[in-house]
Amino acid sequence: MHWRSILAGAALAGGIAAAAAGTQQLPTMGQRSSPQDLEISGEVPGLAAGASRFVSYAALGQLPQVNFTVRNDENFSGPVELSGVSLDALLAALGVDGKDALIAAISSDGYEAHYTVAYRAEHHPFLVLKIDGREPAQWKPGPDGEKYSPYVISEPNFVPAFHVLAHKDMAQIPFGVTGLKLYPEKATLAVLEPKSGGAAAMEGYRIAVQNCLRCHRAGNIGGTKSPFGWPQMGLIAQGNAAAFGKYIVRPNAVNPEANMPPNPEYDAATIAALTAYFQNVAKSGP
């Protein structure tokens, strides 16, 4: 960890303490005035259901900043200096009590990363405002041509915190982030839990919520990068379990035009768990 991150951590702690839950200290706007404005929606004090507010880059820059030399973010080809705002500090500045807040980071291509209370406590994700000291207008494309702006989310030093069968804790490091949507975590995830299927379905649920939900929609949460949402995946798992499993491991072997990344590390038990979970979805719904 870079020495400056120690100082940044102290400033962050003070910033969080200063922003009491329920008291918004971050100025927001009713309309987007710039592509760089961050959209905020969901469970935010004073925000009507279905409404959005927008936060400017300048306003985000006034919050307590963290600085890290990040060495293992796969969006970058090597070590990089990143600075920005802790997601927990951002919650506090919005007047949100983070004890039951699930954050969905929405990217311009429909990808959606998810930050639970436990994930934030373990990995300390932050909204990146500067890359190597440069503001978004100066950000160069990534190693595969990625367009990072408006925002990237990264972590100081990601180390997997858990394993579920052959699935290990995955870094949630989206780029092209245009907005954050806030959910009540317990109630939102409870809807997705399996109603039957035993231990295997529960293991599949834990994997699906972290991996599949990034691109596949489940009710009012989840990515839209894939046209197949939770109900369609449930029907496939129920109707052709063998094809469902093969697609998860190597999508292009089933459909050469598939855009889904493969999961070659998933063994038979892991595939069985995911199949059991989505078969449960087909029976009872998310």
N, C-alpha and C positions, 0 to 999 in steps of 0.2 A: 504494500500500500504506500502511495506517495505521502511524504511528510505533510503536505498541505491538507490532505484529507483529514488529518487529526484536528487541525484548526477548524476545518469546515464542519466536522462533526460537532464540535462545541457550539459553533454558531447555529447549526441546525437544531440542536436540542433547545437552545434558547428561543429560536423562532417558533418551534412547535409549542413550547410552554406559553409563549406570549399570545398565541392565537387560540382563544378558548372555543371549545366546540359550541356551535350555534351562533357564533359571532363572525360574520364574514368580514375579512380584512383585505380581500383582494378585489380591486375594481373590475367590474365586468360590463360588457356592452350587450345591447339587445340584438345587434346585427354584426355580421362580419364585415370589417372595413378593409381587411388585408388578408391574403392567402396565409399569412403567418399567424393570424389569430387562432387560438386554440378553442375549439368548441367544448363546452361543458354541459352535460345533460344528466338526467336521472335524479337520484335522491340527494338533492342539494337544498339546504334550508332556504325557504322563500321562493323556490323555483316551482312553477306550476307543472303538473304532469304533462309530459310530452313537449315541454318547452326547452329551449336552449339559451345559454348565454355564451359570450365569447370573451376571452382574455387575451390581451395584447402581449407581444413579445417583450415590450418594455416593462409592462406590469410584472411579468414573470421574473424579469431581471432584478426587480426590487425585493424579491423574497430572499431568504437566506440561501446562499449558494454552496454547493459541494463541489469538490475538485478531486479527480482521481486519475492516476495513470492506469488505464485499463489494458490488460495484456491478453485476455482470453475471450473477447467478444468476437464471435465468428463473422460479424458484419465488417470487420476491419482486418486487413492483411497483416497487421503487426501492432505493437504497442501504440496507444493513442492517448492524448490528453483530453479528457472530457470534463466539462463542467455544466452544472445545471441545478435543478430543483428536485429534492427528494419528493417522491409521490406522497409520503406521509406529511411533509411540510405543506404541500399543495392542498391536501385535504384539510389540514388545520386552517390554512388561510381562507378556505372556502366556508369555514364554519362547520365542517363535517366531522362527526365523531368517528374516528377510524376503527373503533373496536368491532364494528360489524359492517365494514365497507368493503365491497368487492369492486375493484376498478377494472373496467374494460377499456383498453386503448385501441381505438379504431383507426385503421390505416386506409389510405386512399384506394387501395386495390381490394378492399373487402376483408383483409386479414384482421384478426382481432386477438390481442394478447390479454391475458387475465391475471390480475394480481389480488390474491386472497390476503387476508390478515396474516396468515402463517407465512406465505411466500414473501411478503414485504418485510416481516420481522427477520426472516432468514437471509434474504438476499439484498435488501436495501436498494430497490430500483429507483432510478432518478430520470427525470425528463431532461434530455440533453439540450442545452442552449448554445454551447460552443464546442467545436471540435478543433483541437490544436489551437485554441485561442481565436478561431474564426467564427463569425456569425453565419447563420444559415445561407445567406446569399453567396457566401464564399466557399460553401462546402463542395468538395469535389465528389464525383460519382464514386461508388464503392467498387471493389475489385471485379464484380460482375455487372457493373453498370447501374447499381442501385442508386436511386434518387432518395437521399436521406431526408430532405426537408418535406414538410414543415418541421417535423420533430422526430427524434430518435429516443428510444428508452433503452438504457443500459444498466449495468450493475458493476460495482467495484471489482469483485473477484468471485465469479460464480463457481460454486462447488455444489454438485448435486446433494440434496439433503435427504432424499429417500429413494427407495426402489419399490416398485410394485411388479413382482415377477421379473420379466426382462425389460420392463420400462423403468427408466431412471428419470428423476426430476429434470425438467427441461428448462433452459434459460428462456425467459420471455423478453426478447430483445427486438421489438418491431421497429421499422423505419417507415417514413412517410406517414407518421401519425398526425391525423387532423383533429382528433377530439378524444375526450375521455367521458365515459358514461359510468355513473356510480349506481350500484345496486346494494340492497340489504343482503349481505352474504348468506346468512343462514336460510332465509326464506327462499332465496333464488336457487341455491344449490339443492335444497330439500325437494324441490319440484323435479329435479333431474335424477334423484336417487331411485334405484330399482325397487319395485314393489315386491318382487319375488326373485328367485334364481339363486338365492343363497350366497355363499362367500365368493364364488366365481363372478357372479353378476356385480357384486360390490367392488371387486378388484377391477373389473372392466370399467365400471363407473369412474373410479379414481383415475384411470388412464385416459378415458374419453374426455373427461372434464379438462384435463391439462393439454392433451394432444389434439383430439378431434374437434373440440369446441373452437379452436382457433380459426377454422375455415368452414365449419358446418354449423348451421343455425339450429338452435333448440329453443323454440318459443320466442321470447323477446331478448335472448342473449345468444351470442356466438357470431362467428364470422359469416360473411356471405360470399367468400371467394369461390366456394363450391356451390353448384346449383342443388346439390343433394343435402337436405337438412336432416335433422334427427328422425322424422317419420319415415323418409325414404330409405335411410340407412337401416332402420329397423325392419322394413319390409324386405330389403335385400338379405339381411342376416337371417331372417325367418324363412325366406323362399329358397335361398341357395347359400347355405353356410360355407360350403367349400369355396365357392367363387368369392364370397365376402372375405374370407381369410386370405386367399391368394392375393386379392387386390390390396389389402392392407400392407402385406409384406413387399410385394413388387407390383405396383399399379400398372406399369408399362408392359408387363408380361401378359396382363389381361386386356388392357386397352392401350395400344401404342401411342395414342394421343393424350393420355392422362397427364395432368399437371401435378398431381399429388406426389409429394416426396415419398420415397420408399422407407420402410421400416425393417430392414434386413435383420436387425438384432432381435426382433420379436420371435420368440419360440412358440411351440405348439400350445403350451399352457397359457401364454399371454394372448394368443389369438382366440383360444377357447373362452377366455374371460371376456374379451371384447365382444365375441359372438353372443355369449350368454347375456351380456348387458343389453345389446341392441335387439336381441330377440325379446327381451323383457319390454323394451320400448315399444316394439310392435304390438305386444299384447295389452299394455296398460297405458302407453303414451308417456312422454317426458314429464 
